[in-house]
């Protein structure tokens, strides 16, 4: 199993969620987060300067079976990208085991039902 964590623009969340549903990812957790990026200068919008040192993003946490990881990653990358600095990051790590609390069952089958 793989844990896929993605930090994306909040404005792209709806598109990413739909892309994940299209490839069969129907369960994941998310949080609103604030981070610090590489960009040091602020932006001016309609004459008002905005600091970009603290960046509002959405953090997704998804656990999938190994065979499903690549489709999940590609769904995120293709739907979250704008081509601009600050599109986000995707992190992938191994999950040793998963347990369903209701039944006590463990393993990859706990992710599908």
C-alpha positions as protocol buffer text, in pm:
chain_id: "A"
residue {
  index: 1
  type: UNK
  ca { x: 0 y: 0 z: 0 }
}
residue {
  index: 2
  type: UNK
  ca { x: 105 y: 359 z: -60 }
}
residue {
  index: 3
  type: UNK
  ca { x: 24 y: 679 z: 122 }
}
residue {
  index: 4
  type: UNK
  ca { x: -1 y: 971 z: -117 }
}
residue {
  index: 5
  type: UNK
  ca { x: 11 y: 1315 z: 37 }
}
residue {
  index: 6
  type: UNK
  ca { x: -46 y: 1619 z: -181 }
}
residue {
  index: 7
  type: UNK
  ca { x: -28 y: 1989 z: -108 }
}
residue {
  index: 8
  type: UNK
  ca { x: -230 y: 2177 z: -369 }
}
residue {
  index: 9
  type: UNK
  ca { x: -377 y: 2521 z: -433 }
}
residue {
  index: 10
  type: UNK
  ca { x: -711 y: 2562 z: -255 }
}
residue {
  index: 11
  type: UNK
  ca { x: -855 y: 2692 z: -582 }
}
residue {
  index: 12
  type: UNK
  ca { x: -778 y: 2358 z: -752 }
}
residue {
  index: 13
  type: UNK
  ca { x: -936 y: 2137 z: -485 }
}
residue {
  index: 14
  type: UNK
  ca { x: -1270 y: 2081 z: -661 }
}
residue {
  index: 15
  type: UNK
  ca { x: -1098 y: 1985 z: -990 }
}
residue {
  index: 16
  type: UNK
  ca { x: -858 y: 1749 z: -810 }
}
residue {
  index: 17
  type: UNK
  ca { x: -1143 y: 1589 z: -614 }
}
residue {
  index: 18
  type: UNK
  ca { x: -1334 y: 1522 z: -937 }
}
residue {
  index: 19
  type: UNK
  ca { x: -1021 y: 1378 z: -1104 }
}
residue {
  index: 20
  type: UNK
  ca { x: -967 y: 1145 z: -807 }
}
residue {
  index: 21
  type: UNK
  ca { x: -1330 y: 1028 z: -821 }
}
residue {
  index: 22
  type: UNK
  ca { x: -1293 y: 963 z: -1196 }
}
residue {
  index: 23
  type: UNK
  ca { x: -1003 y: 722 z: -1134 }
}
residue {
  index: 24
  type: UNK
  ca { x: -1185 y: 551 z: -847 }
}
residue {
  index: 25
  type: UNK
  ca { x: -1046 y: 723 z: -536 }
}
residue {
  index: 26
  type: UNK
  ca { x: -1360 y: 774 z: -332 }
}
residue {
  index: 27
  type: UNK
  ca { x: -1213 y: 821 z: 14 }
}
residue {
  index: 28
  type: UNK
  ca { x: -944 y: 1056 z: 136 }
}
residue {
  index: 29
  type: UNK
  ca { x: -885 y: 1311 z: 409 }
}
residue {
  index: 30
  type: UNK
  ca { x: -796 y: 1676 z: 365 }
}
residue {
  index: 31
  type: UNK
  ca { x: -700 y: 1977 z: 574 }
}
residue {
  index: 32
  type: UNK
  ca { x: -658 y: 2347 z: 510 }
}
residue {
  index: 33
  type: UNK
  ca { x: -295 y: 2432 z: 581 }
}
residue {
  index: 34
  type: UNK
  ca { x: -60 y: 2729 z: 568 }
}
residue {
  index: 35
  type: UNK
  ca { x: 299 y: 2696 z: 455 }
}
residue {
  index: 36
  type: UNK
  ca { x: 599 y: 2892 z: 349 }
}
residue {
  index: 37
  type: UNK
  ca { x: 716 y: 2868 z: -12 }
}
residue {
  index: 38
  type: UNK
  ca { x: 1023 y: 2969 z: -209 }
}
residue {
  index: 39
  type: UNK
  ca { x: 871 y: 3290 z: -341 }
}
residue {
  index: 40
  type: UNK
  ca { x: 995 y: 3590 z: -141 }
}
residue {
  index: 41
  type: UNK
  ca { x: 819 y: 3881 z: -313 }
}
residue {
  index: 42
  type: UNK
  ca { x: 458 y: 3980 z: -270 }
}
residue {
  index: 43
  type: UNK
  ca { x: 197 y: 4016 z: -542 }
}
residue {
  index: 44
  type: UNK
  ca { x: 0 y: 4326 z: -632 }
}
residue {
  index: 45
  type: UNK
  ca { x: -367 y: 4274 z: -718 }
}
residue {
  index: 46
  type: UNK
  ca { x: -585 y: 4574 z: -801 }
}
residue {
  index: 47
  type: UNK
  ca { x: -333 y: 4807 z: -642 }
}
residue {
  index: 48
  type: UNK
  ca { x: -311 y: 4614 z: -315 }
}
residue {
  index: 49
  type: UNK
  ca { x: 10 y: 4431 z: -222 }
}
residue {
  index: 50
  type: UNK
  ca { x: -32 y: 4082 z: -80 }
}
residue {
  index: 51
  type: UNK
  ca { x: 236 y: 3890 z: 106 }
}
residue {
  index: 52
  type: UNK
  ca { x: 309 y: 3546 z: -37 }
}
residue {
  index: 53
  type: UNK
  ca { x: 536 y: 3435 z: 246 }
}
residue {
  index: 54
  type: UNK
  ca { x: 246 y: 3249 z: 410 }
}
residue {
  index: 55
  type: UNK
  ca { x: 62 y: 3041 z: 150 }
}
residue {
  index: 56
  type: UNK
  ca { x: -288 y: 2896 z: 197 }
}
residue {
  index: 57
  type: UNK
  ca { x: -307 y: 2541 z: 59 }
}
residue {
  index: 58
  type: UNK
  ca { x: -508 y: 2221 z: 94 }
}
residue {
  index: 59
  type: UNK
  ca { x: -337 y: 1904 z: 217 }
}
residue {
  index: 60
  type: UNK
  ca { x: -471 y: 1569 z: 91 }
}
residue {
  index: 61
  type: UNK
  ca { x: -394 y: 1232 z: 248 }
}
residue {
  index: 62
  type: UNK
  ca { x: -481 y: 923 z: 42 }
}
residue {
  index: 63
  type: UNK
  ca { x: -397 y: 555 z: 101 }
}
residue {
  index: 64
  type: UNK
  ca { x: -425 y: 321 z: -199 }
}
residue {
  index: 65
  type: UNK
  ca { x: -309 y: -25 z: -302 }
}
residue {
  index: 66
  type: UNK
  ca { x: 28 y: -32 z: -482 }
}
residue {
  index: 67
  type: UNK
  ca { x: -129 y: -105 z: -820 }
}
residue {
  index: 68
  type: UNK
  ca { x: -345 y: 207 z: -790 }
}
residue {
  index: 69
  type: UNK
  ca { x: -76 y: 453 z: -681 }
}
residue {
  index: 70
  type: UNK
  ca { x: 37 y: 572 z: -1027 }
}
residue {
  index: 71
  type: UNK
  ca { x: -318 y: 647 z: -1147 }
}
residue {
  index: 72
  type: UNK
  ca { x: -381 y: 843 z: -827 }
}
residue {
  index: 73
  type: UNK
  ca { x: -59 y: 1044 z: -859 }
}
residue {
  index: 74
  type: UNK
  ca { x: -124 y: 1125 z: -1226 }
}
residue {
  index: 75
  type: UNK
  ca { x: -480 y: 1235 z: -1148 }
}
residue {
  index: 76
  type: UNK
  ca { x: -347 y: 1482 z: -892 }
}
residue {
  index: 77
  type: UNK
  ca { x: -64 y: 1613 z: -1109 }
}
residue {
  index: 78
  type: UNK
  ca { x: -276 y: 1656 z: -1421 }
}
residue {
  index: 79
  type: UNK
  ca { x: -563 y: 1830 z: -1241 }
}
residue {
  index: 80
  type: UNK
  ca { x: -373 y: 2045 z: -989 }
}
residue {
  index: 81
  type: UNK
  ca { x: -121 y: 2202 z: -1224 }
}
residue {
  index: 82
  type: UNK
  ca { x: -138 y: 2557 z: -1355 }
}
residue {
  index: 83
  type: UNK
  ca { x: 221 y: 2580 z: -1477 }
}
residue {
  index: 84
  type: UNK
  ca { x: 294 y: 2855 z: -1224 }
}
residue {
  index: 85
  type: UNK
  ca { x: 517 y: 2859 z: -918 }
}
residue {
  index: 86
  type: UNK
  ca { x: 325 y: 2728 z: -616 }
}
residue {
  index: 87
  type: UNK
  ca { x: 126 y: 2447 z: -777 }
}
residue {
  index: 88
  type: UNK
  ca { x: 224 y: 2218 z: -490 }
}
residue {
  index: 89
  type: UNK
  ca { x: 393 y: 1887 z: -416 }
}
residue {
  index: 90
  type: UNK
  ca { x: 307 y: 1516 z: -406 }
}
residue {
  index: 91
  type: UNK
  ca { x: 477 y: 1281 z: -159 }
}
residue {
  index: 92
  type: UNK
  ca { x: 458 y: 901 z: -172 }
}
residue {
  index: 93
  type: UNK
  ca { x: 547 y: 665 z: 112 }
}
residue {
  index: 94
  type: UNK
  ca { x: 496 y: 298 z: 197 }
}
residue {
  index: 95
  type: UNK
  ca { x: 218 y: 187 z: 432 }
}
residue {
  index: 96
  type: UNK
  ca { x: 301 y: -129 z: 623 }
}
residue {
  index: 97
  type: UNK
  ca { x: -55 y: -227 z: 711 }
}
residue {
  index: 98
  type: UNK
  ca { x: -413 y: -101 z: 745 }
}
residue {
  index: 99
  type: UNK
  ca { x: -687 y: -219 z: 981 }
}
residue {
  index: 100
  type: UNK
  ca { x: -1061 y: -182 z: 954 }
}
residue {
  index: 101
  type: UNK
  ca { x: -1182 y: -85 z: 1300 }
}
residue {
  index: 102
  type: UNK
  ca { x: -1531 y: -232 z: 1260 }
}
residue {
  index: 103
  type: UNK
  ca { x: -1414 y: -586 z: 1172 }
}
residue {
  index: 104
  type: UNK
  ca { x: -1050 y: -595 z: 1276 }
}
residue {
  index: 105
  type: UNK
  ca { x: -953 y: -712 z: 925 }
}
residue {
  index: 106
  type: UNK
  ca { x: -622 y: -591 z: 794 }
}
residue {
  index: 107
  type: UNK
  ca { x: -435 y: -555 z: 467 }
}
residue {
  index: 108
  type: UNK
  ca { x: -509 y: -396 z: 131 }
}
residue {
  index: 109
  type: UNK
  ca { x: -868 y: -523 z: 119 }
}
residue {
  index: 110
  type: UNK
  ca { x: -958 y: -280 z: 395 }
}
residue {
  index: 111
  type: UNK
  ca { x: -921 y: 5 z: 144 }
}
residue {
  index: 112
  type: UNK
  ca { x: -1179 y: -117 z: -107 }
}
residue {
  index: 113
  type: UNK
  ca { x: -1498 y: -189 z: 86 }
}
